[in-house]
């Protein structure tokens, strides 16, 4: 464990790296890294810059590129940078993502989204919070430790992945597929891709995500001859009401790990049907966004939906086709007693003087890839909640202090009955 004088020295070093971290943010922001699904050319150029930074630190670099013919380089890069520790019994993994989402309409931005701008202790620019804040913080933490000659208790591995914003097939999913031997169930996995404003959210569980598209076919006619047609819009309106009743009746369980602590099912997107008022629509399309607590299997949700669909088809004489833009069964949660939870709580308390609590969220993160393989991942960062918004910004203090959390984590030991043997010198 840390000695106070030793920790204070590293904390002071990180305080002194403020301008250096801003410089990293500025240089990263100037290299757009948008995936081809969002109209970009991938992460290769940004990866080249980051590999250069990591090599300057003397870290061991491994690359795991995922082939993708849609980008100029032909690959989506994934990087692991290793800082060797004293004991080989565990590894610390801190994973951030290189890709960003497009900036959206430029007229909604007060600054150039690809030119980091510092205003009032904030760094504005696309990606500065999601996910560059903690990418820079993790790199800065390693640099601070190395600058004072501190050797971490366990190996500290920085993972920089592609494709997080569009599914992770070419990022974490690829990495875990081609190099599963790198990871162990008793390692420490930190994924700083979600958080809250006071840094107290330790995300250890996620709801299942189930998106359903309903395409209903009826018969289009002039509204003056409505009885000759079959109104697909009316059928869907009744289906929405029926689904609401079904979810309230069948999905009453609560899980206090989440907020809200229950399954939600919301009618959301509605596609245009007919352009004029005096036509009965023969086709109507709408969507449901279901966030299902882990106690329920989404296959059961699907079966219940199909029952309601069949009833509406019979009652209104329509045909309803179901599609599933996203269907992800919740991964098993990370235990509240997992070592990563205990260590992070202590590190956050040391740096921010707050008591972080394990919770679940309704959204999905890349941590699910790890949890499905039995790896206890925690999603944590201190965020100002600006991800994907116009005028996205990172609070400089969050970046600097998150770096302290990662540095402190590197000097902590997992509780064990017996002291592990250290790695041989050399």
HELIX and SHEET records of a PDB file:
HELIX    1   1 UNK A    4  UNK A   15  1                                  12    
HELIX    2   2 UNK A   18  UNK A   29  1                                  12    
HELIX    3   3 UNK A   36  UNK A   38  5                                   3    
HELIX    4   4 UNK A   44  UNK A   56  1                                  13    
HELIX    5   5 UNK A  106  UNK A  108  5                                   3    
HELIX    6   6 UNK A  132  UNK A  147  1                                  16    
HELIX    7   7 UNK A  164  UNK A  166  5                                   3    
HELIX    8   8 UNK A  172  UNK A  178  1                                   7    
HELIX    9   9 UNK A  180  UNK A  182  5                                   3    
HELIX   10  10 UNK A  223  UNK A  228  5                                   6    
HELIX   11  11 UNK A  232  UNK A  250  1                                  19    
HELIX   12  12 UNK A  298  UNK A  316  1                                  19    
HELIX   13  13 UNK A  339  UNK A  352  1                                  14    
HELIX   14  14 UNK A  367  UNK A  371  1                                   5    
HELIX   15  15 UNK A  396  UNK A  409  1                                  14    
SHEET    1   A 6 UNK A  60  UNK A  63  0                                        
SHEET    2   A 6 UNK A  79  UNK A  83 -1                                        
SHEET    3   A 6 UNK A 154  UNK A 161 -1                                        
SHEET    4   A 6 UNK A  87  UNK A  97  1                                        
SHEET    5   A 6 UNK A 188  UNK A 191  1                                        
SHEET    6   A 6 UNK A 377  UNK A 379  1                                        
SHEET    1   B 2 UNK A  66  UNK A  67  0                                        
SHEET    2   B 2 UNK A  75  UNK A  76 -1                                        
SHEET    1   C 3 UNK A 117  UNK A 119  0                                        
SHEET    2   C 3 UNK A 122  UNK A 124 -1                                        
SHEET    3   C 3 UNK A 393  UNK A 395 -1                                        
SHEET    1   D 2 UNK A 201  UNK A 206  0                                        
SHEET    2   D 2 UNK A 357  UNK A 361  1                                        
SHEET    1   E 4 UNK A 264  UNK A 270  0                                        
SHEET    2   E 4 UNK A 283  UNK A 292 -1                                        
SHEET    3   E 4 UNK A 208  UNK A 217 -1                                        
SHEET    4   E 4 UNK A 319  UNK A 328 -1                                        
SHEET    1   F 2 UNK A 221  UNK A 222  0                                        
SHEET    2   F 2 UNK A 279  UNK A 280 -1                                        
END                                                                             
